[in-house]
Amino acid sequence: MDLYSMTGFGRGHASDAAWDITIDVRSVNHRFLDISARLGNELMFLQDMIRKEAGSYLRRGHLDVNVTMTRLGEEEAEVTVNEGVARLYYESAKHLSESCGCELDLTASGLLGLDGVCTVTRSRVSPEEITQLATEAMVGALKALLVMRSDEGVRLRDDLATHLTCAEKNREKILERAPEVVNEYRQKLEARLEAFHLETIDEARLAQEVALLADRCAIDEELARLASHFAQMRRYLNETGEIGKKMDFLIQEMNREANTIGSKAMDAEIAKYVVDLKSEIEKMREQVQNVE
């Protein structure tokens, strides 16, 4: 099964006798599916198509869409000249020339460049024709994007599996060490009592003190829940779909259990294992942020 990254790039292309369209899509991680399309005013009608197609292929991630459209055939256009405005410009320039005694150098081409004299009406872009081509290009871009996101997902899965294995090993070390903490505490307590040269030691009171410590530093439940979270994470690594949010929740729960173990353990060796455990969980958290 495929695990998808939210990082990737794709390009799609489509053309006919009149138009050539290229669409580039780039995606990065985001909590939801967020789409940003760079379209000129002429192509705003493509927004709905872009959102629809993106939603069909993607579940999460910020997607940047860039559309490049080039006309292949000759452009049909109509040029309209406002002769009345041109005549006014000319008469005003002639009067100014005579008044100032300067040369009249206004030409027809110069008049055409003046404001209001010339209007160019271009043929309208056909939304139906462009939408059909753009859809083809968009689908091609999204498919290419998915290929890259899938390749990135393979690397993400491998890295997550590596850190998960390391975290599981640290949990096993804590599990093995935990019973020794209580035994060592009992031995230290007995040694301290013997140092006072007491004739008799109240075994019941000693057992009570050891039991109180064992209760305060008991981490069996936290270790059991941690094992359950690890097992669930392994199952997610072999699933597909929108699993990034589920993984992120599991990471939070792993971190919660690790913090509780660290605060309850009361042992330097376990504290070291907890630091290593939290380091692996943090590495997983960073990678999970990019899982779709």
N, C-alpha and C positions, 0 to 999 in steps of 0.2 A: 504494500500500500504506500501511497505517496504522502509525504509530509512536505508542505510547501512553505518556503520562506516568503516574506513579504517584500524582499528586495529583488529588483530585476528590471530588465529593459527589453522592449520589443519594437519591431518596425514592420508596418504593413504598407502595401502599395497596390494601387489599382488605377487603370486608365482606360479611356476610350478615344475616339477620333478627336474629341474636343478638349478633354481635360485629363490632367495627370495629378493624382492625389497620393501623398505620402503622409502617414500618421505614425508618430513616435510616441510610445508610452513608457513612462518610468514610474516605478513604485518603490516606496519605502514603508517602514512600519507605521501603523496607526491603529488606535483602538477600534475604529470602525472603518467602513468603506467611505473614503473621502475623495471626491473627484474634482480636479481643477483642469478645465479645458481652456486653452489659449486659442480663441477664435476672434476673427475680425467681425465687424458688424454685419458683413455680407454673409457670414456663415453661422450666425447665432442659431439658426434653425436646426443645426446638427446636435445641439446640446442634449435633447431628449434621446436621440439615437445613441449617443456616446454613453449616457448613463444607463440606458437599457442593456446595451451589449456588455459594458463593464460589470454590471450586476449579475449577468449570466455566467461570467467566468470567474469573478473574484468575490471573496467574502469580506476580507479586511485589507487595510493598507491605504496609504495616501497615493493617489494616482495622478500624475501629471500627463496631460494629453496635448500634443502639439500637432496641428494640421497644416500642411503645406500644399497649396493648390496652384497648379500652373496651367495656363491656357495653351493648348497645342495648335489649334486652328487660328485663322485670322479673326480678330475681334470685330464684331459688327458694332458700329457706332454711328451716331448722327451728329453733325456739327451745325449749330444754329448761330447765325451772326445777327446781332441787333444793330442794324445799319443806323437807326436813329441815334443811338448812344454813340456810335462811332463818329457820326457827323458832328455831334456836339463836341466831342473831344477834338476833332479836327478844327472846327471853327474857333474853339477856345485857344488852341495852340497857335492858329493863324493870327488871331487878334493879339495874343501875347508877343508873337514875333514882330508884328508891325509896331506895337507900342514900345518895345524894347530895342528895336533895330537889330534883332538877332536873326540868325538863319532858321528857317523852318525845316527841320530834318525829320519830321514825322512821316513814317512809311505805313503801307497797308499792313505789313507784318507786325510793325510796332503797335498799330491800333488793335490788332487781334489779341495782343497780350495784355491790354488794359482791362481793368475790372468791369464786368458787365457787358463787354462787347461780344465775347465768344462763350457759348455754352456747348459742352460735349455731353451727349446722352449715350451712355453705353448700354448694350443689350443686357437685360436682366439675367442673372444666374437662375437656372431652373432648379428649384429646391428638390424636386423629385429625382432628376438626373444626378445631381451632386450627392444626394442622400444615398442613392443606390451604390455609387462608387465608393463613397466614404464608409459605408457599412462594410463593404468588402475589405477595404484597407484596415478598418478598425478590428475586424475579426482576425485578420492576419497578424496584426500587431499584438493582440491579446494572446493568441496561440503561441507566438514566439516568446512573449513574456512568461507564460506558464511553463514553457520548457526551461527557461532560465531559473524561474522560482523553484521548479522541481529539482533541478541540479543543486541549487543552493540548499534546498531542503534535505537532500541526502547528506551533505556535509554537516548541516545542523544536527540531524539525527545522530550521526556518528560522534559528534562532539558531546552532545547531551548524554549519550550512552556511556561515554568514557567518564564524564564527571559523576554520573549516577553510580557507576561501579565504585569509584573512589569514595563517594559518600556512604555507600553500603558497607565498605570495608571499615570505615571509621565508626560506623554504628556497631559493627561486630566487636571492635576493640573496646568500645564503651561497655557493651553487654558483658564481655568477658571480665572487664575490670571491676564492674559495679559490686559484685559480691565480696570482693577482697577489701573494699573500703570499710565495710562493717566489721569484718574480721580483724583488720589492722587497728580499727578504733578500739575494739575490745582488748586487744593485746596491749595497746598503749595505756589504756585506762588501768589495766591490771598492773602494769609496770609502775605506774605512778602511785598506785595504792601500796604496792610492795615497798616503794621508796620511803614510805612513812613508817615502815616496820610495824604495821598493824598485826596483832596476833590473829585476828579473824577478819575475814572479808565477807560482807553480807552479799552472798551470791544472788539473792532475789533483787536487791537494790542494783547490783551490777547489771543483771539481766534487764532490769527496767530501763536503765540508762542507755544500754545498747539498743534496746527496742525503740526507744524514743528517737535515737539518732537514725536508726534504720528507717523509721517512718518519715522523718524529715527529708532524708536524702533518697527516698525511694523513687526510681525513675523507670520502673518496669512499664507503666502505662504509656509514658512518653516514647519509650523505645518501641513498644508494640505499634503505636500509631505511626511512628516514623517508618517502620517496616511496611505498614499498609500503604503509606503515601508513596514509598519507593516502588512498590509493586504496581500501584496504579499508574505511576509515571511510565513504567516499562510498557504497560498496556497502551498508553497514549502514543508511545513512540512507534507503535505498529498500526495506528489508526490513521484515517485521513479525514478531511473536512476541517471545520473551524474548531481546532483543538487548542489554539494558543491561549485563549482565555481560561480554559480548564487547567492547562499546565501552569499558568500564572497563579491561579488560586492554590494549586497544590504546593507550589514553591513557597507561598506565604505560610501555609500550614507547616511545611517542613521547617521553615525558619522559626516559627513559633515554638515547635517542639524542641528544637536545638537550643533556643534561648532558655527554655524551662529546665532542660537537662543541665545546662551550664550553671544556672542559679541554684539548683538543688544538690548537685553532685558532691560538693565540699571535698574535692580531691584534685590535686594539681595535675595528675596524669590524665584524668578524665577531662579536665579543663583544656589540656593541650589537644586532645582528640576532638573536643567540641569546636575549637578554633579551626582545626583542619576541616571538620564537617561543614561549618558555616561558610568556609572559603569555597568549597565545592558547590554548595547550594547557591551562593552568590554568582558563581560562574554559570550555573544553569539558568539562573534568573535573567542574566544578561542575554543569553542566547534565546530564551523563551520569548523575550520581547519582540523577536523577529519572526516568530512562528505564526502562520495565518490562523 
